Amino acid sequence: MSAITTAAEVSGSLGSIGYGLAAIGPGIGIGYIFGNGVQAMARQPEATGLIRTNMILGFAFCEALALIGIVMPFVFGQ
């Protein structure tokens, strides 16, 4: 099998490989947000409302990165 044939076979799945890599960062970020948020609520229960609001805002930003990762292969036509 030549290198060109191998490259052609791999290029068909580059979009899914790219999304898989793009989902790693937001997944880690969401884990940090909720893990540290729960820890902060346990340490300071009177600030639960403010902490929860900031957690939801951070979650929305991380999730937006994951959605951008889904859309980019379609935008670039891969």
C-alpha positions, 0 to 999 in steps of 0.5 A: 500500500502506498503512502497516498492510499494510506493518506486517503484512507485516513483523511476520511476520518479526520473530522471525527479524530479532530472532534475527539481531540477538541472534546478533551479540553472542554471535558477536563475544564468541566470536570475542574469547574464542577469539582472545585465548585462543589469543594468551594460550596462545602467550604463556604455554604453561605456563598452557594448561590454565587458559586453556583452562578459562576459554575454555570457560567463557566460550564456554558463557556466550556460547552461552547468550545465543545460545540465549536469543535463539532462545527469546525469540520463542517465549516472547513469541509472535511 
